[in-house]
Amino acid sequence: MGDKLTGAAGRQHVAEAVRSALREGDLVPGQRLVEYDLAESFGTTRSAVREALQDLSAAGLVEIVPRRGARIRSVSVEEAIQITECRSALEQLCAAKAAERVDDEQRAALRSIGERMQEAVAQNAVHDYSALNRQLHELLVEVSGQVVARQQLEMLNGPMVRYQFRLALRPGRPAESLRQHLDIIEAVVSGDPRAAERAVAAHLDNVIEQLRAAP
């Protein structure tokens, strides 16, 4: 037991491992989550697993059923669309604020992400592109200084993990979304709040179209 992660470190490790497994498709909606199995897989105590599952339940990723345990929560397409509509309103706000507040160091960081996204698309590195996508959205929120929006987006993004990865795997999708992300970056580094809002709205409207077209 001495070498097992416990406490806050174990709790965070399990939560991140479950999120990663969802992104990779190793866990699927409706799948049962057994405390003992997760503790063995992730090298943590069962109490750390139990606490992590509570956190994931609060984030909308896991459903805890009395006397039946935990399972990955299923998110319908309609719910995913509504979540994306809410994300759009918050991310437009953040992009506009970021365009007003961005400094030279942050401009360089945003341009660097854009360049790496282009390289990932050119190399068909879908996993790298997905990671850069998340990094870009997180940096925009950070630059915006909008702490309340960040908290709300973290809650909204939880249940979308699997949908976001499935969209990224769709043939041609990274190349399509790349242009949209570069438009967002250009608007923010140029210091144009209205253009930043429009670019985010166009991107997330397109995400909603993709969700509606999902098989």
RAJO-V456655 format. One record per residue. N is the residue number from 1. RES is the residue in one small letter. SS is DSSP state (a for helix, b for strand, c for the rest). Layout:
{{N	RES	SS} {N	RES	SS}}
This chain:
{{1	m	c} {2	g	c} {3	d	c} {4	k	c} {5	l	b} {6	t	c} {7	g	a} {8	a	a} {9	a	a} {10	g	a} {11	r	a} {12	q	a} {13	h	a} {14	v	a} {15	a	a} {16	e	a} {17	a	a} {18	v	a} {19	r	a} {20	s	a} {21	a	a} {22	l	a} {23	r	a} {24	e	a} {25	g	c} {26	d	c} {27	l	c} {28	v	c} {29	p	c} {30	g	c} {31	q	c} {32	r	b} {33	l	b} {34	v	c} {35	e	a} {36	y	a} {37	d	a} {38	l	a} {39	a	a} {40	e	a} {41	s	a} {42	f	a} {43	g	c} {44	t	b} {45	t	c} {46	r	a} {47	s	a} {48	a	a} {49	v	a} {50	r	a} {51	e	a} {52	a	a} {53	l	a} {54	q	a} {55	d	a} {56	l	a} {57	s	a} {58	a	a} {59	a	c} {60	g	c} {61	l	c} {62	v	b} {63	e	b} {64	i	b} {65	v	b} {66	p	c} {67	r	c} {68	r	c} {69	g	b} {70	a	b} {71	r	b} {72	i	b} {73	r	c} {74	s	c} {75	v	c} {76	s	c} {77	v	a} {78	e	a} {79	e	a} {80	a	a} {81	i	a} {82	q	a} {83	i	a} {84	t	a} {85	e	a} {86	c	a} {87	r	a} {88	s	a} {89	a	a} {90	l	a} {91	e	a} {92	q	a} {93	l	a} {94	c	a} {95	a	a} {96	a	a} {97	k	a} {98	a	a} {99	a	a} {100	e	a} {101	r	a} {102	v	c} {103	d	c} {104	d	a} {105	e	a} {106	q	a} {107	r	a} {108	a	a} {109	a	a} {110	l	a} {111	r	a} {112	s	a} {113	i	a} {114	g	a} {115	e	a} {116	r	a} {117	m	a} {118	q	a} {119	e	a} {120	a	a} {121	v	a} {122	a	a} {123	q	c} {124	n	c} {125	a	c} {126	v	a} {127	h	a} {128	d	a} {129	y	a} {130	s	a} {131	a	a} {132	l	a} {133	n	a} {134	r	a} {135	q	a} {136	l	a} {137	h	a} {138	e	a} {139	l	a} {140	l	a} {141	v	a} {142	e	a} {143	v	a} {144	s	a} {145	g	c} {146	q	c} {147	v	a} {148	v	a} {149	a	a} {150	r	a} {151	q	a} {152	q	a} {153	l	a} {154	e	a} {155	m	a} {156	l	a} {157	n	a} {158	g	a} {159	p	c} {160	m	c} {161	v	a} {162	r	a} {163	y	a} {164	q	a} {165	f	a} {166	r	a} {167	l	a} {168	a	a} {169	l	a} {170	r	c} {171	p	c} {172	g	c} {173	r	a} {174	p	a} {175	a	a} {176	e	a} {177	s	a} {178	l	a} {179	r	a} {180	q	a} {181	h	a} {182	l	a} {183	d	a} {184	i	a} {185	i	a} {186	e	a} {187	a	a} {188	v	a} {189	v	a} {190	s	c} {191	g	c} {192	d	c} {193	p	a} {194	r	a} {195	a	a} {196	a	a} {197	e	a} {198	r	a} {199	a	a} {200	v	a} {201	a	a} {202	a	a} {203	h	a} {204	l	a} {205	d	a} {206	n	a} {207	v	a} {208	i	a} {209	e	a} {210	q	a} {211	l	a} {212	r	a} {213	a	c} {214	a	c} {215	p	c}}
